[in-house]
């Protein structure tokens, strides 16, 4: 196993970054930073500064929580965070060390 980092960015569907939908902008920033493994997860419910966001049949919110998660080498995650920092003023960002077992993703092999 090798050591890497996990980067998680918390967004909402209606959020904007640099005038674009937040998810679209973050994925582009991740691509520009050279991150290769990025996933977007849509939450069914969440609570934050904007109150409760829920996908219940009663509310049918169009502002559900989104998580953008990237796992890569520590160096690549740190580089990406530095590049993205000016664009993430209104986002919650978390980063922590991880142990990676499938190293082919980090080295570009199939």
Buried (B, 14 or more C-beta within 10 A) or exposed (E): EEEBBBBBBBBBBBBEBEEEBBBEBBBBBBEEBEBBBBEBEEBEEBEEEEEEBBBEEEEEBEBBBBBBBBBBBBEBBBBBBEBBEEBBEEBEEEBEEBEBEEEEBBEEEE
